[in-house]
């Protein structure tokens, strides 16, 4: 079957397995309860990453750039870096390095969505970010979502890398609730006057060209509700604790600066907590409210806080990736990038030498 014939096809059967291990059974029961509480859905928009496929992978692809980026070009830049460092640190000879650098050169000059390098096929892939919605708004973390035994609030704490080692396998068996979600989302398309016509056309075409749906691992972010409704207030995090650390930083550092409670040019170590503890004059009112809210956040597994009329919540974010006869869906014609391709790293020659440009020209 050639590439032209693989533009559309029938959906694959979904293989279902019944959870028998106690922890997985509890997660499945939790998912059933969640579907009852948050049966509606809010779609935020596309996310992009990069997947790779080798000749012996069969229908499976491997995520090599996390599917968390807001535009296709950012994912391409991630692939650019991946191949550049592979050329620098892993190439076994000049021929291998030359092939990798040729791909880097294309990525620096063209908005490439797919290329093959040294027998590995790379593709920019597209997912949808969405969340469950109930009468109380955004779905929060579930009781069975993983939590650290001891929360780490230190500034040096680091999140695990999103999608690291993730294999995309359309034939892998899934649990009954996962199967139900996949089947119910097959026909999902954009609707409403807020979307331009060309975006709607691409969305309506997608279920025919890529009729299957795969669910990616759940992520978390801060969402907030003000008088005008819910809105996103952070990037995506692998864990609830990562999202909480982000909210802690926002409450103690960013929000006080954005509201003029702390000067923008103040030392980075100055935050609401330190000023309140020092009894500074500016510690009254709003600044105290932020410091106290941040302290409450650290008291336990807090998933929601209200501060000065704004409700902050840890939102449970889901992602779906469409799948067709030729694998995962790539960017659509209507997907927009916020910047153009360009050079990211210094020049690397075929011998593995890095060449830095002079900072300034000499007369």
C-alpha positions, -999 to +999 in steps of 0.1 A: +000+000+000+015+033-010+013+066+010-015+079-013-036+049-004-031+053+033-047+087+036-079+072+050-090+039+064-113+020+088-107+022+126-088-006+142-106-029+168-099-019+204-085-048+225-099-048+260-083-064+291-100-066+325-077-053+353-070-080+379-041-065+398-055-047+429-039-013+422-050-012+386-085-023+396-087+006+420-076+030+392-103+016+370-130+020+396-118+055+402-121+062+365-157+050+365-165+073+394-148+102+376-168+097+344-200+101+365-187+133+382-171+149+352-190+136+322-185+167+300-154+177+282-135+209+275-110+210+246-082+235+248-064+229+215-035+210+199-001+200+214+028+188+194+058+165+198+079+141+178+077+103+174+102+079+158+098+045+141+124+020+132+121-008+106+115-034+134+090-014+153+059-027+134+030-003+139+045+011+170+062+046+173+083+060+202+079+095+215+113+112+213+102+149+219+074+152+245+039+159+231+036+191+252+045+219+228+021+246+218+030+248+181+046+225+154+078+245+151+087+241+187+085+204+183+106+206+151+132+226+172+132+198+197+140+173+169+167+197+157+184+196+191+179+158+194+197+152+161+224+178+167+234+163+201+233+128+186+257+140+159+279+156+185+279+129+211+269+096+195+279+095+158+303+066+152+320+081+121+320+110+097+293+094+074+269+090+103+275+125+115+271+139+080+237+123+077+226+137+110+239+172+102+221+171+068+188+165+087+197+194+111+203+217+081+169+209+067+152+215+101+170+249+103+157+260+069+123+242+063+092+235+083+097+198+080+071+175+095+086+142+086+121+129+077+141+097+077+176+097+092+199+066+093+169+043+089+148+060+116+116+078+106+108+109+126+074+126+125+060+157+142+028+145+158-003+163+169-025+157+200-055+174+215-054+187+251-087+183+269-102+179+304-132+165+321-158+190+332-185+186+358-209+209+377-180+223+397-158+229+367-124+214+358-117+178+370-090+178+396-066+150+405-082+116+413-075+097+445-055+071+426-033+096+408+003+090+420+016+113+448+051+115+463+055+100+498+073+131+509+066+163+488+097+181+477+093+219+479+129+228+474+138+252+445+161+225+431+133+199+427+129+187+392+100+171+373+104+138+355+106+142+317+072+141+301+065+111+278+100+097+284+102+062+270+065+063+258+057+038+231+026+045+210+010+011+202-024+011+186-028-026+192-020-026+229-049-039+251-066-012+273-089-013+303-127-010+298-129+027+308-099+035+285-116+016+256-149+035+263-131+068+262-112+060+230-144+049+212-164+079+224-137+103+211-132+089+177-158+113+162-147+144+181-144+175+160-142+212+166-175+231+165-186+267+170-182+301+155-149+308+174-131+285+150-122+297+114-136+277+085-103+262+075-098+249+111-132+234+111-126+217+077-094+201+089-110+190+121-139+174+102-115+156+079-094+141+107-118+113+118-117+100+082-079+102+077-070+091+112-101+072+126-084+057+157-076+075+190-048+068+214-048+082+249-015+097+262-005+098+299-024+122+320-007+155+330-016+184+353-017+221+353-029+251+373-063+264+362-080+294+377-116+307+379-124+343+380-155+363+373-152+355+336-148+317+339-120+292+339-086+297+322-052+280+321-026+295+345+005+273+339+022+249+316+018+211+318+034+190+346+039+152+349+028+152+385+004+170+408+033+180+430+050+197+400+018+217+395+017+226+432+053+238+432+043+260+402+013+274+421+035+280+452+059+301+430+031+320+414+015+329+447+047+340+464+067+354+436+049+361+403+014+373+414+028+399+440+051+413+413+024+414+386+001+433+410+028+457+421+031+444+456+068+436+450+088+457+426+096+439+394+133+446+398+135+433+434+160+406+442+147+372+431+150+359+467+124+384+478+089+369+479+057+372+498+068+348+525+100+366+533+084+400+534+055+388+557+080+370+580+101+402+582+070+423+591+075+447+562+049+475+558+039+460+524+031+427+541-005+439+549-035+429+530-030+413+496+006+402+502-004+385+534-032+367+516-008+353+491+017+342+517-009+325+538-024+307+508+010+294+498+015+281+534-019+263+532-007+247+499+022+231+517+001+217+545-010+186+526-022+173+493-041+206+485-056+207+451-076+239+454-071+274+469-091+306+468-071+338+471-085+373+467-115+362+447-096+338+424-100+301+427-069+281+418-072+244+411-049+215+400-065+205+367-062+170+355-053+172+318-058+145+293-044+142+258-056+122+228-036+114+196-053+105+164-040+074+145-044+064+108-032+036+086+002+053+084+006+060+121+001+091+143-015+123+129+009+151+120+002+188+120-028+200+101-026+227+074-045+250+097-021+246+126+000+277+131+036+281+143+046+311+164+081+313+148+100+302+117+128+276+115+163+288+123+196+278+137+196+267+173+231+254+180+266+264+169+281+249+137+292+213+141+315+199+115+318+163+102+347+156+126+325+166+156+342+200+162+319+228+175+326+262+159+314+293+178+310+326+160+329+356+174+308+377+198+318+408+179+336+417+147+371+431+150+380+462+130 
